[in-house]
Amino acid sequence: EVHLVESGGGLVHPGGSLRLSCAASGFTFSTSVMAWVRQAPGKGIEWVSIINAGGGGTTYAASVKGRFTISRDNAKNMLYLQMNSLKPEDTAVYFCLTNGQRGQGTQVTVSS
């Protein structure tokens, strides 16, 4: 059974940084494509970033490119999202995702 647990969210001022983590278990993490998605209040799910199984290939949504960095540690079954230069419009619940399944999410709020 796929089990994904996100952490690292919180309240941050505009321009600040956060690092999200996702602990994965119940599947072969090292051979799985992983992604981060987010859902802002009152809006649908928005894809943020994706990383291939080996970690050498990444893609980002235009809205976060240059500010966010996705990475993974296959030895620890961990997925990360480093978020810099945060904006109020980045406020959302962030989820890690694999094979159509996601965790419970972690809240990120960007506000002054």
Stockholm file with secondary structure:
# STOCKHOLM 1.0

chainA/1-112         EVHLVESGGGLVHPGGSLRLSCAASGFTFSTSVMAWVRQAPGKGIEWVSIINAGGGGTTYAASVKGRFTISRDNAKNMLYLQMNSLKPEDTAVYFCLTNGQRGQGTQVTVSS
#=GR chainA/1-112 SS CCEEEEECCEEECTTCCEEEEEEEESSCGGGCCEEEEEECTTSCEEEEEEECTTSCCEEECTTTTTTEEEEEETTTTEEEEEECSCCGGGCEEEEEEETTEECSCEEEEECC
#=GC SS_cons         CCEEEEECCEEECTTCCEEEEEEEESSCGGGCCEEEEEECTTSCEEEEEEECTTSCCEEECTTTTTTEEEEEETTTTEEEEEECSCCGGGCEEEEEEETTEECSCEEEEECC
//
